[in-house]
Amino acid sequence: MSQTEAAESANTALPGCPNSCGGVPIPYPFGIDSNCAMSQDFEVRCITAHNGISTPYMSEHFNQTCWKWNNSTANFDLSYYTAIAIRDINLSLGQARITSPINSQCYDSTTKKVDYNNWEVILTDTPYKFNREKNKFVAIGCDTLAYIKFSINQNNYWGGCGSWCYSPEALKNGSCSGIGCCHTDLPNGTSYIWIEFDHNYTSSHVYNFSRCSYAMLTEESDEFMFNTNYITTNRLFGQNTTTVIDWTIGNTTCDIARTNKSSYACRSDHSVCLNSGNGPGYLCNCAEGYQGNPYLEGGCQGRL
């Protein structure tokens, strides 16, 4: 086995625990079921669907909530809970990419009513925060004003953006400048998300070419580029996107964590501790020239 192969093989789960689920590596401190994870917050459920495809999900203590607008009561009803699927986990960056829903607001020209779906995720008092640099709050539509409520240290704030257009000819692929698509940044330290639409903007004036509006917290990458058919078709309706979350160990700094050898998470020789850049806590990395899993005894291997 080469040094590179040895280093990569160290990037694994605890001994005796599954290394992956559905082709997605699950490295410690994450683990499939309670005996394989550092703590309850890092438990992963590996669920196999009827089609035989397995998908990793965050612990059952973490759920996304969809709220649906009830036109009769003029209030939100709980529509459903959905588990949070994990697309991948990055040990060195302390990040995970998760699946999150695209919220919709659609106008019915027959009933003159509007159907809304709002999204809520609560990560307060957990090792997780929404990543500021890799996510954008995006709204899509031609008569759309969408808001995002977020919580930092249990204090609530609001942000949002609006997009308008009066004909499909005004739309341009790739552009998210306020004509059919808008976006805004997320602040650091966000642990709670609520996304909703302003009910005064309903697409009723543009329903002949744009019946629905959409809002999402999505990874800012090549995966998401505005396309004019997001406006003119139902391509986004009921779909999901990718959101990036940060995770840390504990809620102390490296200097404090090192004083308690029994709980200090950087277990491997040739490992280093890094303070989190998104709230309290720390991460472990392998020292320069080594690769693998610093959270495991002997996990950093292969002087490169």
C-alpha positions as CSV (number, residue, x, y, z in Angstrom):
1,M,0.0,0.0,0.0
2,S,1.4,3.4,-0.9
3,Q,1.7,6.3,1.5
4,T,-1.3,8.0,-0.2
5,E,-3.4,4.9,-0.1
6,A,-2.5,4.4,3.6
7,A,-3.4,8.0,4.4
8,E,-6.7,7.7,2.6
9,S,-7.6,4.5,4.3
10,A,-7.1,6.2,7.7
11,N,-9.9,8.6,6.8
12,T,-12.5,6.1,8.1
13,A,-15.0,5.3,10.8
14,L,-14.3,3.8,14.2
15,P,-12.9,0.2,14.0
16,G,-15.8,-2.2,13.4
17,C,-18.2,0.5,12.2
18,P,-19.4,1.0,8.6
19,N,-17.3,3.4,6.5
20,S,-20.0,4.6,4.2
21,C,-23.7,4.7,3.3
22,G,-24.9,4.7,-0.2
23,G,-21.4,5.5,-1.5
24,V,-21.0,8.5,0.9
25,P,-18.0,8.1,3.2
26,I,-19.0,8.6,6.9
27,P,-15.8,9.4,8.8
28,Y,-15.5,9.7,12.5
29,P,-16.6,11.8,14.5
30,F,-19.7,10.9,12.5
31,G,-20.9,7.4,12.7
32,I,-23.7,5.2,11.6
33,D,-25.8,4.6,14.8
34,S,-24.9,5.7,18.3
35,N,-22.0,3.3,19.1
36,C,-20.0,4.6,16.0
37,A,-20.4,8.4,16.5
38,M,-18.6,10.7,18.9
39,S,-21.9,12.0,20.2
40,Q,-25.6,12.0,19.5
41,D,-25.2,15.1,17.3
42,F,-22.9,13.2,14.9
43,E,-25.1,10.1,14.6
44,V,-26.0,9.2,11.0
45,R,-28.9,7.0,9.9
46,C,-28.3,4.9,6.9
47,I,-31.8,4.3,5.4
48,T,-32.4,2.0,2.4
49,A,-35.4,2.9,0.2
50,H,-37.7,0.5,-1.6
51,N,-35.5,0.8,-4.7
52,G,-32.5,-0.5,-2.8
53,I,-30.7,2.9,-2.7
54,S,-29.2,3.8,0.6
55,T,-29.0,7.4,1.8
56,P,-27.3,8.9,4.9
57,Y,-29.4,11.2,7.1
58,M,-28.5,13.3,10.1
59,S,-29.7,12.1,13.5
60,E,-33.4,11.9,14.0
61,H,-33.0,14.9,16.4
62,F,-32.5,17.1,13.3
63,N,-35.4,17.7,10.9
64,Q,-36.5,20.2,8.3
65,T,-40.0,21.5,8.7
66,C,-42.3,22.5,5.9
67,W,-45.2,24.9,6.7
68,K,-48.0,25.3,4.3
69,W,-50.2,28.4,4.1
70,N,-53.9,27.7,4.9
71,N,-56.0,30.2,2.9
72,S,-59.1,29.4,5.1
73,T,-57.5,30.3,8.4
74,A,-55.0,32.8,7.0
75,N,-52.2,31.0,9.0
76,F,-49.5,28.4,8.6
77,D,-50.2,24.7,9.2
78,L,-47.6,22.1,9.8
79,S,-47.3,20.3,6.5
80,Y,-44.6,17.7,7.2
81,Y,-41.2,17.0,8.7
82,T,-38.4,15.7,6.6
83,A,-35.1,14.2,7.5
84,I,-31.9,15.9,6.5
85,A,-30.0,14.0,3.9
86,I,-26.2,14.2,3.8
87,R,-24.5,14.5,0.4
88,D,-20.9,14.5,1.7
89,I,-18.8,15.3,4.8
90,N,-15.5,17.2,4.7
91,L,-13.3,16.5,7.7
92,S,-10.6,19.1,7.1
93,L,-13.0,21.9,6.5
94,G,-15.5,20.9,9.1
95,Q,-18.4,21.0,6.7
96,A,-21.2,18.9,5.4
97,R,-23.4,19.4,2.3
98,I,-27.0,18.6,3.0
99,T,-30.2,18.4,0.9
100,S,-32.8,21.2,1.5
101,P,-36.1,22.0,-0.1
102,I,-36.8,24.7,-2.6
103,N,-39.8,26.7,-1.2
104,S,-42.6,27.6,-3.6
105,Q,-45.4,30.2,-3.9
106,C,-47.8,29.5,-6.7
107,Y,-50.8,31.4,-8.0
108,D,-54.0,29.6,-9.1
109,S,-55.7,31.8,-11.7
110,T,-59.0,29.8,-11.3
111,T,-59.4,30.1,-7.5
112,K,-57.4,33.3,-7.2
113,K,-55.6,31.7,-4.3
114,V,-52.0,31.3,-3.6
115,D,-50.3,28.2,-2.2
116,Y,-47.2,28.8,0.0
117,N,-44.6,26.4,1.3
118,N,-42.1,27.7,3.9
119,W,-39.0,26.1,5.3
120,E,-37.6,26.0,8.8
121,V,-34.5,24.3,10.2
122,I,-33.4,24.6,13.8
123,L,-29.7,23.9,14.6
124,T,-29.6,26.0,17.8
125,D,-27.5,24.5,20.7
126,T,-25.9,22.0,18.3
127,P,-22.4,21.7,16.8
128,Y,-23.8,23.0,13.4
129,K,-24.1,26.4,11.8
130,F,-25.0,27.5,8.3
131,N,-21.9,28.4,6.2
132,R,-21.7,32.0,5.3
133,E,-19.3,32.0,2.5
134,K,-20.7,29.0,0.5
135,N,-24.4,29.7,0.8
136,K,-26.7,32.3,-0.8
137,F,-30.3,33.1,-0.1
138,V,-31.9,33.1,-3.5
139,A,-35.4,34.2,-4.6
140,I,-36.7,33.5,-8.1
141,G,-39.8,34.9,-9.7
142,C,-41.3,37.8,-11.6
143,D,-43.4,39.2,-8.8
144,T,-41.5,38.0,-5.8
145,L,-40.4,39.3,-2.4
146,A,-39.0,36.6,-0.1
147,Y,-37.6,36.8,3.4
148,I,-35.1,34.8,5.4
149,K,-35.3,34.9,9.2
150,F,-32.1,33.7,10.9
151,S,-30.9,33.4,14.5
152,I,-27.5,34.2,15.9
153,N,-26.9,33.5,19.6
154,Q,-30.6,33.2,20.0
155,N,-31.2,36.7,18.6
156,N,-33.5,36.8,15.5
157,Y,-32.9,38.9,12.4
158,W,-34.5,39.3,9.0
159,G,-33.1,39.6,5.5
160,G,-34.4,39.1,2.0
161,C,-34.6,40.3,-1.6
162,G,-37.1,41.0,-4.4
163,S,-37.2,40.1,-8.0
164,W,-39.5,41.4,-10.7
165,C,-40.0,41.2,-14.5
166,Y,-42.9,41.9,-16.8
167,S,-42.0,39.7,-19.8
168,P,-39.9,36.6,-20.4
169,E,-37.9,38.5,-22.9
170,A,-36.3,40.5,-20.1
171,L,-34.8,37.4,-18.5
172,K,-31.2,36.3,-19.0
173,N,-29.5,33.0,-18.2
174,G,-26.9,33.1,-15.5
175,S,-27.9,36.5,-14.2
176,C,-29.2,37.0,-10.7
177,S,-29.5,40.7,-10.6
178,G,-33.1,41.3,-9.6
179,I,-34.7,40.6,-12.9
180,G,-36.3,37.3,-12.3
181,C,-33.7,36.3,-9.7
182,C,-32.1,38.0,-6.6
183,H,-29.8,36.9,-3.9
184,T,-28.4,38.1,-0.5
185,D,-25.7,36.9,1.8
186,L,-26.0,35.0,5.1
187,P,-24.3,36.3,8.2
188,N,-21.8,34.3,10.3
189,G,-23.0,32.2,13.2
190,T,-26.5,31.4,11.8
191,S,-28.1,28.4,13.6
192,Y,-31.8,28.9,12.7
193,I,-33.5,29.4,9.3
194,W,-37.0,30.4,8.4
195,I,-37.9,31.2,4.8
196,E,-41.1,32.8,3.7
197,F,-42.8,35.0,1.0
198,D,-44.4,38.4,1.2
199,H,-48.1,37.7,0.5
200,N,-48.5,41.0,-1.2
201,Y,-46.5,39.7,-4.2
202,T,-48.2,36.7,-5.7
203,S,-47.4,36.4,-9.4
204,S,-51.1,37.2,-10.1
205,H,-50.0,39.9,-12.6
206,V,-47.6,37.6,-14.5
207,Y,-49.2,34.2,-14.1
208,N,-49.5,33.8,-17.9
209,F,-45.8,33.2,-18.1
210,S,-44.7,32.9,-14.4
211,R,-47.1,31.2,-12.1
212,C,-44.7,30.3,-9.3
213,S,-42.0,32.0,-7.2
214,Y,-39.2,30.2,-5.4
215,A,-36.9,30.8,-2.4
216,M,-34.0,28.8,-1.1
217,L,-30.8,28.8,0.9
218,T,-28.5,27.2,-1.7
219,E,-24.8,26.5,-2.2
220,E,-23.2,29.1,-4.3
221,S,-21.5,27.0,-6.9
222,D,-21.7,26.0,-10.5
223,E,-24.5,23.6,-9.5
224,F,-26.9,26.6,-9.2
225,M,-27.0,29.0,-12.1
226,F,-30.1,31.0,-13.0
227,N,-32.0,29.7,-16.0
228,T,-34.9,31.5,-17.6
229,N,-37.0,28.3,-17.6
230,Y,-37.0,28.4,-13.8
231,I,-39.5,31.2,-14.4
232,T,-41.4,29.9,-17.4
233,T,-41.8,26.3,-16.4
234,N,-42.4,24.3,-13.2
235,R,-38.9,22.8,-13.3
236,L,-38.1,23.9,-9.7
237,F,-41.4,22.9,-8.2
238,G,-41.0,20.3,-5.5
239,Q,-37.3,20.0,-6.0
240,N,-34.3,20.2,-3.6
241,T,-31.1,22.1,-3.5
242,T,-27.8,21.7,-1.7
243,T,-26.9,23.7,1.5
244,V,-23.6,23.8,3.3
245,I,-23.4,23.6,7.1
246,D,-20.3,23.9,9.3
247,W,-19.7,21.6,12.3
248,T,-17.3,21.9,15.2
249,I,-16.3,19.9,18.3
250,G,-17.5,21.3,21.6
251,N,-17.9,25.0,22.3
252,T,-14.4,25.9,23.6
253,T,-11.2,27.1,22.1
254,C,-8.2,24.8,21.3
255,D,-6.3,26.1,24.2
256,I,-9.0,25.2,26.7
257,A,-9.8,21.9,25.0
258,R,-6.2,20.7,25.2
259,T,-6.3,21.0,29.0
260,N,-8.7,18.1,29.2
261,K,-6.9,15.1,27.6
262,S,-9.9,12.7,28.1
263,S,-12.3,14.8,26.0
264,Y,-9.8,16.4,23.6
265,A,-10.9,15.3,20.2
266,C,-7.6,15.5,18.3
267,R,-6.5,11.9,19.1
268,S,-3.9,11.2,16.5
269,D,-0.2,11.9,16.6
270,H,0.7,14.6,14.0
271,S,-2.7,16.3,14.5
272,V,-3.3,20.0,15.0
273,C,-6.2,21.9,16.5
274,L,-8.0,24.8,14.7
275,N,-10.4,27.2,16.3
276,S,-13.7,27.5,14.4
277,G,-14.3,30.5,12.2
278,N,-18.1,30.2,12.6
279,G,-19.0,30.3,16.3
280,P,-17.5,28.5,19.3
281,G,-15.7,25.1,19.1
282,Y,-12.7,23.7,17.3
283,L,-11.7,21.3,14.5
284,C,-8.8,18.8,14.1
285,N,-6.6,18.5,11.1
286,C,-3.6,16.4,10.3
287,A,-0.3,18.3,10.4
288,E,1.3,19.4,7.2
289,G,2.7,16.4,5.4
290,Y,0.2,14.0,6.8
291,Q,-3.3,12.9,5.7
292,G,-6.1,10.9,7.3
293,N,-8.5,11.2,10.2
294,P,-7.1,13.2,13.2
295,Y,-10.0,12.2,15.3
296,L,-8.8,8.6,15.4
297,E,-5.8,7.1,17.2
298,G,-3.1,6.8,14.5
299,G,-5.4,8.4,12.0
300,C,-2.9,10.9,10.5
301,Q,-0.5,8.8,8.3
302,G,1.8,9.0,5.4
303,R,4.6,11.6,5.6
304,L,4.2,13.2,2.2
